[in-house]
Amino acid sequence: MPCINPEGKPTETGKKVLQALRDNGLCSAEKVAETTGVALFRVRSGLRDMIEAELVEMVEDKYNITEKGIKLIE
């Protein structure tokens, strides 16, 4: 199950990932997986897609939600 639908909006799984990043701030893929209960391989795949869609950014080796990502879950 992808985290971004064809229209570029987050799926339910994508929303969980974005919410975890918003709630926890800068964190690792492992922390997102632990927080959401989503499998780590799915979180990593989703984070790659969301970076490409500019919903998430990578800061060193951690992930952060962007303003664009925040707007899509409000």
PDB file of N, H, CA, C and O in Angstrom:
ATOM      1  N   MET A   1       0.843  -1.180   0.000  1.00  0.00           N
ATOM      2  CA  MET A   1       0.000   0.000   0.000  1.00  0.00           C
ATOM      3  C   MET A   1       0.890   1.245   0.000  1.00  0.00           C
ATOM      4  O   MET A   1       1.695   1.421   0.914  1.00  0.00           O
ATOM      5  N   PRO A   2       0.759   2.104  -1.002  1.00  0.00           N
ATOM      6  CA  PRO A   2       1.578   3.307  -1.050  1.00  0.00           C
ATOM      7  C   PRO A   2       1.125   4.343  -0.019  1.00  0.00           C
ATOM      8  O   PRO A   2       0.020   4.265   0.518  1.00  0.00           O
ATOM      9  N   CYS A   3       1.991   5.298   0.239  1.00  0.00           N
ATOM     10  H   CYS A   3       2.889   5.361  -0.197  1.00  0.00           H
ATOM     11  CA  CYS A   3       1.666   6.368   1.186  1.00  0.00           C
ATOM     12  C   CYS A   3       1.144   7.625   0.489  1.00  0.00           C
ATOM     13  O   CYS A   3       0.618   8.534   1.131  1.00  0.00           O
ATOM     14  N   ILE A   4       1.299   7.658  -0.835  1.00  0.00           N
ATOM     15  H   ILE A   4       1.726   6.919  -1.357  1.00  0.00           H
ATOM     16  CA  ILE A   4       0.822   8.795  -1.628  1.00  0.00           C
ATOM     17  C   ILE A   4      -0.082   8.245  -2.725  1.00  0.00           C
ATOM     18  O   ILE A   4       0.293   7.296  -3.415  1.00  0.00           O
ATOM     19  N   ASN A   5      -1.280   8.833  -2.897  1.00  0.00           N
ATOM     20  H   ASN A   5      -1.585   9.603  -2.337  1.00  0.00           H
ATOM     21  CA  ASN A   5      -2.164   8.370  -3.958  1.00  0.00           C
ATOM     22  C   ASN A   5      -1.801   9.059  -5.281  1.00  0.00           C
ATOM     23  O   ASN A   5      -0.961   9.959  -5.291  1.00  0.00           O
ATOM     24  N   PRO A   6      -2.416   8.652  -6.389  1.00  0.00           N
ATOM     25  CA  PRO A   6      -2.065   9.239  -7.688  1.00  0.00           C
ATOM     26  C   PRO A   6      -2.266  10.761  -7.783  1.00  0.00           C
ATOM     27  O   PRO A   6      -1.645  11.418  -8.619  1.00  0.00           O
ATOM     28  N   GLU A   7      -3.123  11.312  -6.937  1.00  0.00           N
ATOM     29  H   GLU A   7      -3.627  10.779  -6.258  1.00  0.00           H
ATOM     30  CA  GLU A   7      -3.345  12.766  -6.925  1.00  0.00           C
ATOM     31  C   GLU A   7      -2.300  13.515  -6.109  1.00  0.00           C
ATOM     32  O   GLU A   7      -2.328  14.743  -6.035  1.00  0.00           O
ATOM     33  N   GLY A   8      -1.364  12.767  -5.489  1.00  0.00           N
ATOM     34  H   GLY A   8      -1.341  11.769  -5.549  1.00  0.00           H
ATOM     35  CA  GLY A   8      -0.311  13.390  -4.698  1.00  0.00           C
ATOM     36  C   GLY A   8      -0.691  13.663  -3.252  1.00  0.00           C
ATOM     37  O   GLY A   8       0.016  14.379  -2.543  1.00  0.00           O
ATOM     38  N   LYS A   9      -1.799  13.096  -2.816  1.00  0.00           N
ATOM     39  H   LYS A   9      -2.374  12.514  -3.391  1.00  0.00           H
ATOM     40  CA  LYS A   9      -2.245  13.275  -1.429  1.00  0.00           C
ATOM     41  C   LYS A   9      -1.900  12.026  -0.618  1.00  0.00           C
ATOM     42  O   LYS A   9      -1.823  10.928  -1.169  1.00  0.00           O
ATOM     43  N   PRO A  10      -1.695  12.191   0.679  1.00  0.00           N
ATOM     44  CA  PRO A  10      -1.343  11.025   1.504  1.00  0.00           C
ATOM     45  C   PRO A  10      -2.520  10.066   1.671  1.00  0.00           C
ATOM     46  O   PRO A  10      -3.666  10.487   1.829  1.00  0.00           O
ATOM     47  N   THR A  11      -2.214   8.779   1.634  1.00  0.00           N
ATOM     48  H   THR A  11      -1.283   8.437   1.506  1.00  0.00           H
ATOM     49  CA  THR A  11      -3.201   7.745   1.945  1.00  0.00           C
ATOM     50  C   THR A  11      -3.352   7.686   3.458  1.00  0.00           C
ATOM     51  O   THR A  11      -2.726   8.471   4.170  1.00  0.00           O
ATOM     52  N   GLU A  12      -4.168   6.773   3.957  1.00  0.00           N
ATOM     53  H   GLU A  12      -4.676   6.135   3.379  1.00  0.00           H
ATOM     54  CA  GLU A  12      -4.317   6.629   5.409  1.00  0.00           C
ATOM     55  C   GLU A  12      -2.973   6.295   6.062  1.00  0.00           C
ATOM     56  O   GLU A  12      -2.638   6.834   7.117  1.00  0.00           O
ATOM     57  N   THR A  13      -2.215   5.408   5.432  1.00  0.00           N
ATOM     58  H   THR A  13      -2.488   4.970   4.576  1.00  0.00           H
ATOM     59  CA  THR A  13      -0.885   5.084   5.962  1.00  0.00           C
ATOM     60  C   THR A  13       0.015   6.312   5.904  1.00  0.00           C
ATOM     61  O   THR A  13       0.754   6.590   6.849  1.00  0.00           O
ATOM     62  N   GLY A  14      -0.045   7.035   4.814  1.00  0.00           N
ATOM     63  H   GLY A  14      -0.645   6.810   4.047  1.00  0.00           H
ATOM     64  CA  GLY A  14       0.744   8.260   4.677  1.00  0.00           C
ATOM     65  C   GLY A  14       0.395   9.283   5.743  1.00  0.00           C
ATOM     66  O   GLY A  14       1.276   9.951   6.285  1.00  0.00           O
ATOM     67  N   LYS A  15      -0.880   9.403   6.040  1.00  0.00           N
ATOM     68  H   LYS A  15      -1.595   8.860   5.600  1.00  0.00           H
ATOM     69  CA  LYS A  15      -1.315  10.335   7.088  1.00  0.00           C
ATOM     70  C   LYS A  15      -0.766   9.929   8.452  1.00  0.00           C
ATOM     71  O   LYS A  15      -0.377  10.783   9.249  1.00  0.00           O
ATOM     72  N   LYS A  16      -0.734   8.617   8.721  1.00  0.00           N
ATOM     73  H   LYS A  16      -1.049   7.923   8.073  1.00  0.00           H
ATOM     74  CA  LYS A  16      -0.171   8.137   9.990  1.00  0.00           C
ATOM     75  C   LYS A  16       1.304   8.522  10.096  1.00  0.00           C
ATOM     76  O   LYS A  16       1.766   8.976  11.143  1.00  0.00           O
ATOM     77  N   VAL A  17       2.029   8.336   9.004  1.00  0.00           N
ATOM     78  H   VAL A  17       1.654   7.967   8.154  1.00  0.00           H
ATOM     79  CA  VAL A  17       3.459   8.664   8.987  1.00  0.00           C
ATOM     80  C   VAL A  17       3.657  10.163   9.186  1.00  0.00           C
ATOM     81  O   VAL A  17       4.489  10.581   9.992  1.00  0.00           O
ATOM     82  N   LEU A  18       2.896  10.968   8.454  1.00  0.00           N
ATOM     83  H   LEU A  18       2.221  10.628   7.800  1.00  0.00           H
ATOM     84  CA  LEU A  18       3.019  12.425   8.594  1.00  0.00           C
ATOM     85  C   LEU A  18       2.644  12.879  10.002  1.00  0.00           C
ATOM     86  O   LEU A  18       3.308  13.741  10.579  1.00  0.00           O
ATOM     87  N   GLN A  19       1.594  12.307  10.546  1.00  0.00           N
ATOM     88  H   GLN A  19       1.055  11.607  10.078  1.00  0.00           H
ATOM     89  CA  GLN A  19       1.171  12.664  11.911  1.00  0.00           C
ATOM     90  C   GLN A  19       2.260  12.319  12.917  1.00  0.00           C
ATOM     91  O   GLN A  19       2.529  13.093  13.836  1.00  0.00           O
ATOM     92  N   ALA A  20       2.888  11.156  12.747  1.00  0.00           N
ATOM     93  H   ALA A  20       2.669  10.527  12.001  1.00  0.00           H
ATOM     94  CA  ALA A  20       3.970  10.757  13.656  1.00  0.00           C
ATOM     95  C   ALA A  20       5.122  11.749  13.578  1.00  0.00           C
ATOM     96  O   ALA A  20       5.711  12.099  14.602  1.00  0.00           O
ATOM     97  N   LEU A  21       5.446  12.202  12.380  1.00  0.00           N
ATOM     98  H   LEU A  21       4.968  11.918  11.549  1.00  0.00           H
ATOM     99  CA  LEU A  21       6.526  13.181  12.235  1.00  0.00           C
ATOM    100  C   LEU A  21       6.135  14.517  12.856  1.00  0.00           C
ATOM    101  O   LEU A  21       6.961  15.182  13.483  1.00  0.00           O
ATOM    102  N   ARG A  22       4.881  14.907  12.682  1.00  0.00           N
ATOM    103  H   ARG A  22       4.210  14.367  12.173  1.00  0.00           H
ATOM    104  CA  ARG A  22       4.439  16.176  13.276  1.00  0.00           C
ATOM    105  C   ARG A  22       4.461  16.086  14.799  1.00  0.00           C
ATOM    106  O   ARG A  22       4.888  17.025  15.471  1.00  0.00           O
ATOM    107  N   ASP A  23       4.007  14.968  15.342  1.00  0.00           N
ATOM    108  H   ASP A  23       3.661  14.205  14.797  1.00  0.00           H
ATOM    109  CA  ASP A  23       3.930  14.809  16.796  1.00  0.00           C
ATOM    110  C   ASP A  23       5.298  14.630  17.449  1.00  0.00           C
ATOM    111  O   ASP A  23       5.523  15.111  18.560  1.00  0.00           O
ATOM    112  N   ASN A  24       6.210  13.944  16.768  1.00  0.00           N
ATOM    113  H   ASN A  24       6.027  13.554  15.865  1.00  0.00           H
ATOM    114  CA  ASN A  24       7.510  13.605  17.359  1.00  0.00           C
ATOM    115  C   ASN A  24       8.645  14.507  16.910  1.00  0.00           C
ATOM    116  O   ASN A  24       9.738  14.442  17.473  1.00  0.00           O
ATOM    117  N   GLY A  25       8.417  15.338  15.921  1.00  0.00           N
ATOM    118  H   GLY A  25       7.529  15.391  15.464  1.00  0.00           H
ATOM    119  CA  GLY A  25       9.500  16.165  15.400  1.00  0.00           C
ATOM    120  C   GLY A  25      10.477  15.318  14.604  1.00  0.00           C
ATOM    121  O   GLY A  25      10.127  14.254  14.096  1.00  0.00           O
ATOM    122  N   LEU A  26      11.671  15.790  14.506  1.00  0.00           N
ATOM    123  H   LEU A  26      11.956  16.655  14.919  1.00  0.00           H
ATOM    124  CA  LEU A  26      12.724  15.113  13.751  1.00  0.00           C
ATOM    125  C   LEU A  26      12.945  13.711  14.313  1.00  0.00           C
ATOM    126  O   LEU A  26      13.285  13.563  15.486  1.00  0.00           O
ATOM    127  N   CYS A  27      12.754  12.676  13.486  1.00  0.00           N
ATOM    128  H   CYS A  27      12.478  12.796  12.532  1.00  0.00           H
ATOM    129  CA  CYS A  27      12.966  11.321  13.988  1.00  0.00           C
ATOM    130  C   CYS A  27      13.343  10.355  12.875  1.00  0.00           C
ATOM    131  O   CYS A  27      13.251  10.669  11.688  1.00  0.00           O
ATOM    132  N   SER A  28      13.763   9.187  13.292  1.00  0.00           N
ATOM    133  H   SER A  28      13.837   8.932  14.256  1.00  0.00           H
ATOM    134  CA  SER A  28      14.224   8.147  12.372  1.00  0.00           C
ATOM    135  C   SER A  28      13.032   7.367  11.817  1.00  0.00           C
ATOM    136  O   SER A  28      11.923   7.432  12.348  1.00  0.00           O
ATOM    137  N   ALA A  29      13.289   6.630  10.738  1.00  0.00           N
ATOM    138  H   ALA A  29      14.189   6.577  10.307  1.00  0.00           H
ATOM    139  CA  ALA A  29      12.262   5.754  10.167  1.00  0.00           C
ATOM    140  C   ALA A  29      11.835   4.703  11.194  1.00  0.00           C
ATOM    141  O   ALA A  29      10.662   4.337  11.268  1.00  0.00           O
ATOM    142  N   GLU A  30      12.782   4.230  11.972  1.00  0.00           N
ATOM    143  H   GLU A  30      13.735   4.528  11.912  1.00  0.00           H
ATOM    144  CA  GLU A  30      12.480   3.231  13.002  1.00  0.00           C
ATOM    145  C   GLU A  30      11.505   3.787  14.046  1.00  0.00           C
ATOM    146  O   GLU A  30      10.582   3.091  14.470  1.00  0.00           O
ATOM    147  N   LYS A  31      11.711   5.024  14.451  1.00  0.00           N
ATOM    148  H   LYS A  31      12.460   5.589  14.106  1.00  0.00           H
ATOM    149  CA  LYS A  31      10.810   5.663  15.426  1.00  0.00           C
ATOM    150  C   LYS A  31       9.414   5.842  14.831  1.00  0.00           C
ATOM    151  O   LYS A  31       8.413   5.642  15.519  1.00  0.00           O
ATOM    152  N   VAL A  32       9.348   6.221  13.550  1.00  0.00           N
ATOM    153  H   VAL A  32      10.161   6.383  12.991  1.00  0.00           H
ATOM    154  CA  VAL A  32       8.051   6.375  12.881  1.00  0.00           C
ATOM    155  C   VAL A  32       7.333   5.025  12.849  1.00  0.00           C
ATOM    156  O   VAL A  32       6.139   4.951  13.141  1.00  0.00           O
ATOM    157  N   ALA A  33       8.050   3.966  12.498  1.00  0.00           N
ATOM    158  H   ALA A  33       9.019   4.027  12.261  1.00  0.00           H
ATOM    159  CA  ALA A  33       7.456   2.628  12.447  1.00  0.00           C
ATOM    160  C   ALA A  33       6.949   2.213  13.828  1.00  0.00           C
ATOM    161  O   ALA A  33       5.851   1.671  13.957  1.00  0.00           O
ATOM    162  N   GLU A  34       7.745   2.467  14.844  1.00  0.00           N
ATOM    163  H   GLU A  34       8.637   2.907  14.740  1.00  0.00           H
ATOM    164  CA  GLU A  34       7.360   2.123  16.221  1.00  0.00           C
ATOM    165  C   GLU A  34       6.123   2.903  16.649  1.00  0.00           C
ATOM    166  O   GLU A  34       5.219   2.344  17.269  1.00  0.00           O
ATOM    167  N   THR A  35       6.080   4.180  16.324  1.00  0.00           N
ATOM    168  H   THR A  35       6.814   4.635  15.820  1.00  0.00           H
ATOM    169  CA  THR A  35       4.979   5.055  16.721  1.00  0.00           C
ATOM    170  C   THR A  35       3.675   4.704  16.001  1.00  0.00           C
ATOM    171  O   THR A  35       2.602   4.726  16.604  1.00  0.00           O
ATOM    172  N   THR A  36       3.775   4.380  14.714  1.00  0.00           N
ATOM    173  H   THR A  36       4.646   4.361  14.224  1.00  0.00           H
ATOM    174  CA  THR A  36       2.577   4.155  13.902  1.00  0.00           C
ATOM    175  C   THR A  36       2.107   2.711  13.867  1.00  0.00           C
ATOM    176  O   THR A  36       0.938   2.444  13.588  1.00  0.00           O
ATOM    177  N   GLY A  37       3.015   1.773  14.150  1.00  0.00           N
ATOM    178  H   GLY A  37       3.964   1.990  14.377  1.00  0.00           H
ATOM    179  CA  GLY A  37       2.668   0.366  14.011  1.00  0.00           C
ATOM    180  C   GLY A  37       2.723  -0.115  12.568  1.00  0.00           C
ATOM    181  O   GLY A  37       2.282  -1.221  12.254  1.00  0.00           O
ATOM    182  N   VAL A  38       3.270   0.729  11.691  1.00  0.00           N
ATOM    183  H   VAL A  38       3.628   1.627  11.946  1.00  0.00           H
ATOM    184  CA  VAL A  38       3.426   0.381  10.278  1.00  0.00           C
ATOM    185  C   VAL A  38       4.791  -0.288  10.113  1.00  0.00           C
ATOM    186  O   VAL A  38       5.774   0.128  10.727  1.00  0.00           O
ATOM    187  N   ALA A  39       4.840  -1.327   9.279  1.00  0.00           N
ATOM    188  H   ALA A  39       4.042  -1.665   8.780  1.00  0.00           H
ATOM    189  CA  ALA A  39       6.088  -2.054   9.061  1.00  0.00           C
ATOM    190  C   ALA A  39       7.196  -1.118   8.589  1.00  0.00           C
ATOM    191  O   ALA A  39       6.953  -0.203   7.802  1.00  0.00           O
ATOM    192  N   LEU A  40       8.407  -1.352   9.074  1.00  0.00           N
ATOM    193  H   LEU A  40       8.604  -2.095   9.714  1.00  0.00           H
ATOM    194  CA  LEU A  40       9.538  -0.487   8.765  1.00  0.00           C
ATOM    195  C   LEU A  40       9.777  -0.378   7.262  1.00  0.00           C
ATOM    196  O   LEU A  40      10.051   0.717   6.768  1.00  0.00           O
ATOM    197  N   PHE A  41       9.680  -1.491   6.516  1.00  0.00           N
ATOM    198  H   PHE A  41       9.458  -2.379   6.916  1.00  0.00           H
ATOM    199  CA  PHE A  41       9.916  -1.412   5.069  1.00  0.00           C
ATOM    200  C   PHE A  41       8.887  -0.511   4.403  1.00  0.00           C
ATOM    201  O   PHE A  41       9.208   0.190   3.443  1.00  0.00           O
ATOM    202  N   ARG A  42       7.652  -0.521   4.901  1.00  0.00           N
ATOM    203  H   ARG A  42       7.391  -1.091   5.680  1.00  0.00           H
ATOM    204  CA  ARG A  42       6.596   0.334   4.343  1.00  0.00           C
ATOM    205  C   ARG A  42       6.837   1.802   4.696  1.00  0.00           C
ATOM    206  O   ARG A  42       6.608   2.689   3.874  1.00  0.00           O
ATOM    207  N   VAL A  43       7.301   2.054   5.921  1.00  0.00           N
ATOM    208  H   VAL A  43       7.488   1.333   6.589  1.00  0.00           H
ATOM    209  CA  VAL A  43       7.619   3.418   6.347  1.00  0.00           C
ATOM    210  C   VAL A  43       8.751   3.973   5.484  1.00  0.00           C
ATOM    211  O   VAL A  43       8.665   5.101   4.999  1.00  0.00           O
ATOM    212  N   ARG A  44       9.800   3.195   5.292  1.00  0.00           N
ATOM    213  H   ARG A  44       9.871   2.278   5.686  1.00  0.00           H
ATOM    214  CA  ARG A  44      10.929   3.664   4.480  1.00  0.00           C
ATOM    215  C   ARG A  44      10.501   3.971   3.054  1.00  0.00           C
ATOM    216  O   ARG A  44      10.892   4.995   2.493  1.00  0.00           O
ATOM    217  N   SER A  45       9.704   3.093   2.467  1.00  0.00           N
ATOM    218  H   SER A  45       9.386   2.261   2.922  1.00  0.00           H
ATOM    219  CA  SER A  45       9.211   3.306   1.109  1.00  0.00           C
ATOM    220  C   SER A  45       8.346   4.568   1.050  1.00  0.00           C
ATOM    221  O   SER A  45       8.480   5.388   0.141  1.00  0.00           O
ATOM    222  N   GLY A  46       7.462   4.705   2.030  1.00  0.00           N
ATOM    223  H   GLY A  46       7.353   4.039   2.769  1.00  0.00           H
ATOM    224  CA  GLY A  46       6.593   5.882   2.083  1.00  0.00           C
ATOM    225  C   GLY A  46       7.362   7.168   2.263  1.00  0.00           C
ATOM    226  O   GLY A  46       7.041   8.180   1.641  1.00  0.00           O
ATOM    227  N   LEU A  47       8.380   7.137   3.110  1.00  0.00           N
ATOM    228  H   LEU A  47       8.641   6.314   3.615  1.00  0.00           H
ATOM    229  CA  LEU A  47       9.194   8.336   3.329  1.00  0.00           C
ATOM    230  C   LEU A  47       9.901   8.753   2.045  1.00  0.00           C
ATOM    231  O   LEU A  47      10.006   9.945   1.758  1.00  0.00           O
ATOM    232  N   ARG A  48      10.386   7.784   1.272  1.00  0.00           N
ATOM    233  H   ARG A  48      10.301   6.816   1.505  1.00  0.00           H
ATOM    234  CA  ARG A  48      11.016   8.116  -0.019  1.00  0.00           C
ATOM    235  C   ARG A  48      10.010   8.810  -0.942  1.00  0.00           C
ATOM    236  O   ARG A  48      10.328   9.819  -1.572  1.00  0.00           O
ATOM    237  N   ASP A  49       8.794   8.259  -1.015  1.00  0.00           N
ATOM    238  H   ASP A  49       8.536   7.439  -0.503  1.00  0.00           H
ATOM    239  CA  ASP A  49       7.755   8.868  -1.848  1.00  0.00           C
ATOM    240  C   ASP A  49       7.390  10.262  -1.358  1.00  0.00           C
ATOM    241  O   ASP A  49       7.177  11.172  -2.158  1.00  0.00           O
ATOM    242  N   MET A  50       7.318  10.425  -0.040  1.00  0.00           N
ATOM    243  H   MET A  50       7.491   9.686   0.610  1.00  0.00           H
ATOM    244  CA  MET A  50       6.926  11.727   0.513  1.00  0.00           C
ATOM    245  C   MET A  50       8.035  12.759   0.390  1.00  0.00           C
ATOM    246  O   MET A  50       7.753  13.955   0.308  1.00  0.00           O
ATOM    247  N   ILE A  51       9.283  12.325   0.376  1.00  0.00           N
ATOM    248  H   ILE A  51       9.512  11.354   0.443  1.00  0.00           H
ATOM    249  CA  ILE A  51      10.384  13.259   0.103  1.00  0.00           C
ATOM    250  C   ILE A  51      10.250  13.768  -1.333  1.00  0.00           C
ATOM    251  O   ILE A  51      10.383  14.964  -1.593  1.00  0.00           O
ATOM    252  N   GLU A  52       9.989  12.859  -2.246  1.00  0.00           N
ATOM    253  H   GLU A  52       9.881  11.888  -2.035  1.00  0.00           H
ATOM    254  CA  GLU A  52       9.824  13.228  -3.656  1.00  0.00           C
ATOM    255  C   GLU A  52       8.650  14.185  -3.837  1.00  0.00           C
ATOM    256  O   GLU A  52       8.716  15.089  -4.670  1.00  0.00           O
ATOM    257  N   ALA A  53       7.579  13.999  -3.070  1.00  0.00           N
ATOM    258  H   ALA A  53       7.526  13.265  -2.393  1.00  0.00           H
ATOM    259  CA  ALA A  53       6.401  14.860  -3.138  1.00  0.00           C
ATOM    260  C   ALA A  53       6.549  16.129  -2.305  1.00  0.00           C
ATOM    261  O   ALA A  53       5.629  16.946  -2.250  1.00  0.00           O
ATOM    262  N   GLU A  54       7.708  16.300  -1.654  1.00  0.00           N
ATOM    263  H   GLU A  54       8.454  15.636  -1.698  1.00  0.00           H
ATOM    264  CA  GLU A  54       8.028  17.462  -0.820  1.00  0.00           C
ATOM    265  C   GLU A  54       7.139  17.586   0.407  1.00  0.00           C
ATOM    266  O   GLU A  54       6.888  18.691   0.888  1.00  0.00           O
ATOM    267  N   LEU A  55       6.657  16.442   0.918  1.00  0.00           N
ATOM    268  H   LEU A  55       6.860  15.544   0.528  1.00  0.00           H
ATOM    269  CA  LEU A  55       5.873  16.435   2.150  1.00  0.00           C
ATOM    270  C   LEU A  55       6.754  16.189   3.362  1.00  0.00           C
ATOM    271  O   LEU A  55       6.387  16.509   4.493  1.00  0.00           O
ATOM    272  N   VAL A  56       7.926  15.612   3.104  1.00  0.00           N
ATOM    273  H   VAL A  56       8.223  15.352   2.185  1.00  0.00           H
ATOM    274  CA  VAL A  56       8.901  15.276   4.140  1.00  0.00           C
ATOM    275  C   VAL A  56      10.273  15.670   3.623  1.00  0.00           C
ATOM    276  O   VAL A  56      10.538  15.619   2.422  1.00  0.00           O
ATOM    277  N   GLU A  57      11.143  16.063   4.549  1.00  0.00           N
ATOM    278  H   GLU A  57      10.927  16.104   5.524  1.00  0.00           H
ATOM    279  CA  GLU A  57      12.529  16.359   4.188  1.00  0.00           C
ATOM    280  C   GLU A  57      13.451  15.542   5.073  1.00  0.00           C
ATOM    281  O   GLU A  57      13.099  15.170   6.192  1.00  0.00           O
ATOM    282  N   MET A  58      14.629  15.271   4.553  1.00  0.00           N
ATOM    283  H   MET A  58      14.915  15.573   3.643  1.00  0.00           H
ATOM    284  CA  MET A  58      15.617  14.536   5.328  1.00  0.00           C
ATOM    285  C   MET A  58      16.617  15.536   5.879  1.00  0.00           C
ATOM    286  O   MET A  58      17.149  16.369   5.144  1.00  0.00           O
ATOM    287  N   VAL A  59      16.866  15.447   7.172  1.00  0.00           N
ATOM    288  H   VAL A  59      16.433  14.771   7.768  1.00  0.00           H
ATOM    289  CA  VAL A  59      17.827  16.301   7.846  1.00  0.00           C
ATOM    290  C   VAL A  59      18.853  15.365   8.475  1.00  0.00           C
ATOM    291  O   VAL A  59      18.577  14.676   9.458  1.00  0.00           O
ATOM    292  N   GLU A  60      20.042  15.362   7.880  1.00  0.00           N
ATOM    293  H   GLU A  60      20.266  15.922   7.082  1.00  0.00           H
ATOM    294  CA  GLU A  60      21.078  14.395   8.241  1.00  0.00           C
ATOM    295  C   GLU A  60      20.507  12.993   8.050  1.00  0.00           C
ATOM    296  O   GLU A  60      20.224  12.622   6.911  1.00  0.00           O
ATOM    297  N   ASP A  61      20.325  12.207   9.083  1.00  0.00           N
ATOM    298  H   ASP A  61      20.555  12.508  10.009  1.00  0.00           H
ATOM    299  CA  ASP A  61      19.801  10.851   8.905  1.00  0.00           C
ATOM    300  C   ASP A  61      18.399  10.688   9.505  1.00  0.00           C
ATOM    301  O   ASP A  61      17.967   9.571   9.788  1.00  0.00           O
ATOM    302  N   LYS A  62      17.693  11.812   9.695  1.00  0.00           N
ATOM    303  H   LYS A  62      18.045  12.720   9.465  1.00  0.00           H
ATOM    304  CA  LYS A  62      16.352  11.783  10.275  1.00  0.00           C
ATOM    305  C   LYS A  62      15.375  12.481   9.338  1.00  0.00           C
ATOM    306  O   LYS A  62      15.781  13.128   8.373  1.00  0.00           O
ATOM    307  N   TYR A  63      14.103  12.347   9.626  1.00  0.00           N
ATOM    308  H   TYR A  63      13.773  11.822  10.411  1.00  0.00           H
ATOM    309  CA  TYR A  63      13.049  12.887   8.778  1.00  0.00           C
ATOM    310  C   TYR A  63      12.256  13.952   9.511  1.00  0.00           C
ATOM    311  O   TYR A  63      12.097  13.912  10.731  1.00  0.00           O
ATOM    312  N   ASN A  64      11.761  14.914   8.728  1.00  0.00           N
ATOM    313  H   ASN A  64      11.890  14.947   7.737  1.00  0.00           H
ATOM    314  CA  ASN A  64      10.986  16.009   9.274  1.00  0.00           C
ATOM    315  C   ASN A  64       9.843  16.314   8.309  1.00  0.00           C
ATOM    316  O   ASN A  64      10.035  16.278   7.093  1.00  0.00           O
ATOM    317  N   ILE A  65       8.667  16.610   8.832  1.00  0.00           N
ATOM    318  H   ILE A  65       8.511  16.640   9.820  1.00  0.00           H
ATOM    319  CA  ILE A  65       7.537  16.976   7.994  1.00  0.00           C
ATOM    320  C   ILE A  65       7.732  18.416   7.513  1.00  0.00           C
ATOM    321  O   ILE A  65       8.235  19.256   8.259  1.00  0.00           O
ATOM    322  N   THR A  66       7.337  18.701   6.272  1.00  0.00           N
ATOM    323  H   THR A  66       6.929  18.018   5.666  1.00  0.00           H
ATOM    324  CA  THR A  66       7.432  20.053   5.722  1.00  0.00           C
ATOM    325  C   THR A  66       6.111  20.792   5.942  1.00  0.00           C
ATOM    326  O   THR A  66       5.118  20.193   6.357  1.00  0.00           O
ATOM    327  N   GLU A  67       6.107  22.071   5.667  1.00  0.00           N
ATOM    328  H   GLU A  67       6.913  22.557   5.330  1.00  0.00           H
ATOM    329  CA  GLU A  67       4.872  22.858   5.771  1.00  0.00           C
ATOM    330  C   GLU A  67       3.804  22.282   4.836  1.00  0.00           C
ATOM    331  O   GLU A  67       2.627  22.220   5.193  1.00  0.00           O
ATOM    332  N   LYS A  68       4.218  21.868   3.652  1.00  0.00           N
ATOM    333  H   LYS A  68       5.174  21.919   3.362  1.00  0.00           H
ATOM    334  CA  LYS A  68       3.285  21.258   2.697  1.00  0.00           C
ATOM    335  C   LYS A  68       2.670  19.994   3.285  1.00  0.00           C
ATOM    336  O   LYS A  68       1.472  19.759   3.132  1.00  0.00           O
ATOM    337  N   GLY A  69       3.472  19.186   3.951  1.00  0.00           N
ATOM    338  H   GLY A  69       4.446  19.376   4.076  1.00  0.00           H
ATOM    339  CA  GLY A  69       2.974  17.974   4.597  1.00  0.00           C
ATOM    340  C   GLY A  69       2.013  18.282   5.726  1.00  0.00           C
ATOM    341  O   GLY A  69       0.998  17.603   5.883  1.00  0.00           O
ATOM    342  N   ILE A  70       2.321  19.294   6.508  1.00  0.00           N
ATOM    343  H   ILE A  70       3.146  19.846   6.380  1.00  0.00           H
ATOM    344  CA  ILE A  70       1.446  19.692   7.618  1.00  0.00           C
ATOM    345  C   ILE A  70       0.090  20.116   7.092  1.00  0.00           C
ATOM    346  O   ILE A  70      -0.935  19.741   7.661  1.00  0.00           O
ATOM    347  N   LYS A  71       0.061  20.887   6.023  1.00  0.00           N
ATOM    348  H   LYS A  71       0.894  21.192   5.561  1.00  0.00           H
ATOM    349  CA  LYS A  71      -1.214  21.366   5.453  1.00  0.00           C
ATOM    350  C   LYS A  71      -2.091  20.214   5.003  1.00  0.00           C
ATOM    351  O   LYS A  71      -3.317  20.318   5.058  1.00  0.00           O
ATOM    352  N   LEU A  72      -1.496  19.122   4.560  1.00  0.00           N
ATOM    353  H   LEU A  72      -0.501  19.037   4.515  1.00  0.00           H
ATOM    354  CA  LEU A  72      -2.302  18.000   4.066  1.00  0.00           C
ATOM    355  C   LEU A  72      -2.916  17.152   5.173  1.00  0.00           C
ATOM    356  O   LEU A  72      -3.795  16.336   4.897  1.00  0.00           O
ATOM    357  N   ILE A  73      -2.479  17.322   6.408  1.00  0.00           N
ATOM    358  H   ILE A  73      -1.765  17.984   6.632  1.00  0.00           H
ATOM    359  CA  ILE A  73      -3.080  16.537   7.499  1.00  0.00           C
ATOM    360  C   ILE A  73      -3.883  17.402   8.470  1.00  0.00           C
ATOM    361  O   ILE A  73      -4.412  16.898   9.460  1.00  0.00           O
ATOM    362  N   GLU A  74      -3.973  18.662   8.196  1.00  0.00           N
ATOM    363  H   GLU A  74      -3.544  19.072   7.391  1.00  0.00           H
ATOM    364  CA  GLU A  74      -4.770  19.537   9.080  1.00  0.00           C
ATOM    365  C   GLU A  74      -6.230  19.463   8.726  1.00  0.00           C
ATOM    366  O   GLU A  74      -7.052  20.128   9.357  1.00  0.00           O
TER     367      GLU A  74
END
